[in-house]
Amino acid sequence: MLFNFEDANLKTLEEKVRSEERLSFDDGVTLWNSFDLLG
């Protein structure tokens, strides 16, 4: 499934998720601060 993120910061998180890497606390903060609700 492909997503077009409005928030470019989510692209690095997508790569982590696809490679099954654990997200860090800072990744969670990035998600929390994102305005891209569908991303």
MMTF fields as JSON, N, C-alpha, C and O atoms, coordinates in Angstrom:
{
  "mmtfVersion": "1.0.0",
  "mmtfProducer": "UNKNOWN",
  "numBonds": 155,
  "numAtoms": 156,
  "numGroups": 39,
  "numChains": 1,
  "numModels": 1,
  "chainsPerModel": [1],
  "groupsPerChain": [39],
  "chainIdList": ["A"],
  "bondAtomList": [4, 2, 8, 6, 12, 10, 16, 14, 20, 18, 24, 22, 28, 26, 32, 30, 36, 34, 40, 38, 44, 42, 48, 46, 52, 50, 56, 54, 60, 58, 64, 62, 68, 66, 72, 70, 76, 74, 80, 78, 84, 82, 88, 86, 92, 90, 96, 94, 100, 98, 104, 102, 108, 106, 112, 110, 116, 114, 120, 118, 124, 122, 128, 126, 132, 130, 136, 134, 140, 138, 144, 142, 148, 146, 152, 150],
  "bondOrderList": [1, 1, 1, 1, 1, 1, 1, 1, 1, 1, 1, 1, 1, 1, 1, 1, 1, 1, 1, 1, 1, 1, 1, 1, 1, 1, 1, 1, 1, 1, 1, 1, 1, 1, 1, 1, 1, 1],
  "groupList": [{"groupName": "MET", "atomNameList": ["N", "CA", "C", "O"], "elementList": ["N", "C", "C", "O"], "formalChargeList": [0, 0, 0, 0], "bondAtomList": [1, 0, 2, 1, 3, 2], "bondOrderList": [1, 1, 2], "singleLetterCode": "M", "chemCompType": "L-PEPTIDE LINKING"}, {"groupName": "LEU", "atomNameList": ["N", "CA", "C", "O"], "elementList": ["N", "C", "C", "O"], "formalChargeList": [0, 0, 0, 0], "bondAtomList": [1, 0, 2, 1, 3, 2], "bondOrderList": [1, 1, 2], "singleLetterCode": "L", "chemCompType": "L-PEPTIDE LINKING"}, {"groupName": "PHE", "atomNameList": ["N", "CA", "C", "O"], "elementList": ["N", "C", "C", "O"], "formalChargeList": [0, 0, 0, 0], "bondAtomList": [1, 0, 2, 1, 3, 2], "bondOrderList": [1, 1, 2], "singleLetterCode": "F", "chemCompType": "L-PEPTIDE LINKING"}, {"groupName": "ASN", "atomNameList": ["N", "CA", "C", "O"], "elementList": ["N", "C", "C", "O"], "formalChargeList": [0, 0, 0, 0], "bondAtomList": [1, 0, 2, 1, 3, 2], "bondOrderList": [1, 1, 2], "singleLetterCode": "N", "chemCompType": "L-PEPTIDE LINKING"}, {"groupName": "GLU", "atomNameList": ["N", "CA", "C", "O"], "elementList": ["N", "C", "C", "O"], "formalChargeList": [0, 0, 0, 0], "bondAtomList": [1, 0, 2, 1, 3, 2], "bondOrderList": [1, 1, 2], "singleLetterCode": "E", "chemCompType": "L-PEPTIDE LINKING"}, {"groupName": "ASP", "atomNameList": ["N", "CA", "C", "O"], "elementList": ["N", "C", "C", "O"], "formalChargeList": [0, 0, 0, 0], "bondAtomList": [1, 0, 2, 1, 3, 2], "bondOrderList": [1, 1, 2], "singleLetterCode": "D", "chemCompType": "L-PEPTIDE LINKING"}, {"groupName": "ALA", "atomNameList": ["N", "CA", "C", "O"], "elementList": ["N", "C", "C", "O"], "formalChargeList": [0, 0, 0, 0], "bondAtomList": [1, 0, 2, 1, 3, 2], "bondOrderList": [1, 1, 2], "singleLetterCode": "A", "chemCompType": "L-PEPTIDE LINKING"}, {"groupName": "LYS", "atomNameList": ["N", "CA", "C", "O"], "elementList": ["N", "C", "C", "O"], "formalChargeList": [0, 0, 0, 0], "bondAtomList": [1, 0, 2, 1, 3, 2], "bondOrderList": [1, 1, 2], "singleLetterCode": "K", "chemCompType": "L-PEPTIDE LINKING"}, {"groupName": "THR", "atomNameList": ["N", "CA", "C", "O"], "elementList": ["N", "C", "C", "O"], "formalChargeList": [0, 0, 0, 0], "bondAtomList": [1, 0, 2, 1, 3, 2], "bondOrderList": [1, 1, 2], "singleLetterCode": "T", "chemCompType": "L-PEPTIDE LINKING"}, {"groupName": "VAL", "atomNameList": ["N", "CA", "C", "O"], "elementList": ["N", "C", "C", "O"], "formalChargeList": [0, 0, 0, 0], "bondAtomList": [1, 0, 2, 1, 3, 2], "bondOrderList": [1, 1, 2], "singleLetterCode": "V", "chemCompType": "L-PEPTIDE LINKING"}, {"groupName": "ARG", "atomNameList": ["N", "CA", "C", "O"], "elementList": ["N", "C", "C", "O"], "formalChargeList": [0, 0, 0, 0], "bondAtomList": [1, 0, 2, 1, 3, 2], "bondOrderList": [1, 1, 2], "singleLetterCode": "R", "chemCompType": "L-PEPTIDE LINKING"}, {"groupName": "SER", "atomNameList": ["N", "CA", "C", "O"], "elementList": ["N", "C", "C", "O"], "formalChargeList": [0, 0, 0, 0], "bondAtomList": [1, 0, 2, 1, 3, 2], "bondOrderList": [1, 1, 2], "singleLetterCode": "S", "chemCompType": "L-PEPTIDE LINKING"}, {"groupName": "GLY", "atomNameList": ["N", "CA", "C", "O"], "elementList": ["N", "C", "C", "O"], "formalChargeList": [0, 0, 0, 0], "bondAtomList": [1, 0, 2, 1, 3, 2], "bondOrderList": [1, 1, 2], "singleLetterCode": "G", "chemCompType": "PEPTIDE LINKING"}, {"groupName": "TRP", "atomNameList": ["N", "CA", "C", "O"], "elementList": ["N", "C", "C", "O"], "formalChargeList": [0, 0, 0, 0], "bondAtomList": [1, 0, 2, 1, 3, 2], "bondOrderList": [1, 1, 2], "singleLetterCode": "W", "chemCompType": "L-PEPTIDE LINKING"}],
  "groupTypeList": [0, 1, 2, 3, 2, 4, 5, 6, 3, 1, 7, 8, 1, 4, 4, 7, 9, 10, 11, 4, 4, 10, 1, 11, 2, 5, 5, 12, 9, 8, 1, 13, 3, 11, 2, 5, 1, 1, 12],
  "groupIdList": [1, 2, 3, 4, 5, 6, 7, 8, 9, 10, 11, 12, 13, 14, 15, 16, 17, 18, 19, 20, 21, 22, 23, 24, 25, 26, 27, 28, 29, 30, 31, 32, 33, 34, 35, 36, 37, 38, 39],
  "secStructList": [7, 7, 7, 7, 7, 1, 1, 6, 2, 2, 2, 2, 2, 2, 2, 2, 2, 2, 6, 6, 7, 7, 7, 7, 2, 2, 2, 2, 2, 2, 2, 2, 2, 7, 7, 7, 1, 7, 7],
  "xCoordList": [0.85, 0.0, 0.902, 1.851, 0.612, 1.406, 0.655, -0.552, 1.387, 0.81, 1.533, 2.738, 0.812, 1.395, 1.26, 0.191, 2.347, 2.322, 2.466, 3.301, 1.66, 1.828, 2.991, 3.676, 3.209, 4.297, 5.508, 5.488, 6.555, 7.745, 8.444, 9.167, 8.242, 8.865, 8.351, 9.027, 7.167, 6.596, 7.24, 7.102, 7.928, 8.561, 9.621, 9.702, 10.421, 11.435, 10.789, 11.309, 9.653, 8.953, 8.366, 8.355, 7.883, 7.36, 8.456, 8.209, 9.657, 10.773, 11.091, 11.377, 11.043, 11.287, 10.224, 10.545, 8.976, 7.876, 7.983, 7.808, 8.266, 8.377, 9.537, 9.461, 10.61, 11.75, 11.635, 12.574, 10.462, 10.143, 11.09, 11.412, 11.534, 12.357, 11.446, 10.343, 11.919, 11.168, 11.231, 12.283, 10.093, 10.054, 10.523, 10.259, 11.212, 11.75, 10.752, 9.715, 11.091, 10.279, 10.188, 9.117, 11.315, 11.33, 10.454, 9.846, 10.383, 9.483, 8.036, 7.224, 7.721, 6.376, 6.054, 4.933, 7.025, 6.834, 6.6, 5.77, 7.332, 7.137, 5.718, 5.076, 5.226, 3.851, 2.847, 1.884, 3.077, 2.166, 2.091, 1.021, 3.223, 3.285, 2.882, 2.795, 2.637, 2.305, 0.879, -0.031, 0.706, -0.627, -1.267, -2.427, -0.532, -1.006, -1.779, -1.198, -3.078, -3.89, -4.011, -4.086, -4.031, -4.157, -2.836, -2.816, -1.732, -0.416, -0.18, 0.874],
  "yCoordList": [-1.166, 0.0, 1.237, 1.316, 2.18, 3.397, 4.572, 4.723, 5.393, 6.578, 7.803, 7.763, 8.869, 10.16, 11.047, 11.596, 11.182, 11.97, 13.444, 13.834, 14.258, 15.704, 16.151, 17.123, 15.449, 15.751, 14.908, 13.687, 15.553, 14.84, 14.077, 13.117, 14.482, 13.79, 12.363, 11.517, 12.096, 10.757, 9.759, 8.551, 10.232, 9.338, 8.462, 7.266, 9.036, 8.244, 7.226, 6.126, 7.599, 6.652, 5.509, 4.361, 5.824, 4.781, 3.766, 2.56, 4.254, 3.361, 2.456, 1.272, 3.008, 2.206, 1.122, -0.03, 1.49, 0.533, -0.572, -1.747, -0.205, -1.206, -2.172, -3.339, -1.686, -2.559, -3.223, -3.862, -3.06, -3.681, -3.252, -4.037, -1.992, -1.43, -0.86, -0.389, -0.912, -0.351, 1.175, 1.755, 1.81, 3.267, 3.767, 3.15, 4.877, 5.458, 6.444, 6.756, 6.911, 7.942, 9.169, 9.756, 9.555, 10.72, 10.509, 11.457, 9.279, 8.97, 9.191, 9.699, 8.812, 9.035, 10.512, 10.932, 11.294, 12.742, 13.311, 14.202, 12.795, 13.232, 12.932, 13.773, 11.742, 11.385, 12.296, 12.757, 12.546, 13.374, 14.792, 15.401, 15.312, 16.687, 16.83, 17.947, 15.728, 15.774, 16.268, 15.936, 17.051, 17.522, 16.59, 16.781, 15.589, 14.668, 13.527, 12.496, 13.713, 12.746, 11.404, 10.373, 11.388, 10.126, 9.388, 8.179, 10.101, 9.467, 8.729, 8.115],
  "zCoordList": [0.0, 0.0, 0.0, 0.78, -0.855, -0.954, -0.357, -0.545, 0.36, 0.974, 0.452, 0.202, 0.292, -0.045, 1.178, 1.447, 1.913, 3.133, 2.821, 2.005, 3.464, 3.365, 4.241, 3.924, 5.331, 6.259, 5.869, 6.017, 5.375, 4.908, 6.035, 5.767, 7.277, 8.407, 8.558, 9.144, 8.037, 8.171, 7.214, 7.406, 6.205, 5.234, 5.914, 5.633, 6.793, 7.487, 8.421, 8.604, 9.009, 9.877, 9.058, 9.503, 7.869, 6.988, 6.662, 6.66, 6.389, 6.082, 7.268, 7.088, 8.477, 9.677, 9.836, 10.126, 9.649, 9.811, 8.77, 9.091, 7.535, 6.468, 6.701, 6.32, 7.327, 7.606, 8.98, 9.455, 9.61, 10.899, 12.013, 12.905, 11.953, 13.017, 14.101, 13.823, 15.312, 16.429, 16.366, 16.099, 16.616, 16.645, 18.004, 19.036, 17.984, 19.21, 19.826, 19.24, 20.998, 21.647, 20.751, 20.598, 20.16, 19.274, 18.047, 17.551, 17.554, 16.443, 16.868, 16.094, 18.087, 18.611, 18.723, 18.436, 19.134, 19.214, 17.817, 17.634, 16.839, 15.454, 14.999, 14.37, 15.311, 14.955, 15.655, 15.043, 16.924, 17.708, 17.15, 17.126, 16.704, 16.213, 14.753, 14.242, 14.083, 12.664, 12.45, 13.21, 11.421, 11.04, 10.018, 9.652, 9.553, 8.522, 9.187, 9.528, 9.37, 10.109, 9.412, 10.08, 8.087, 7.364, 7.271, 7.044, 7.444, 7.383, 8.639, 8.806]
}
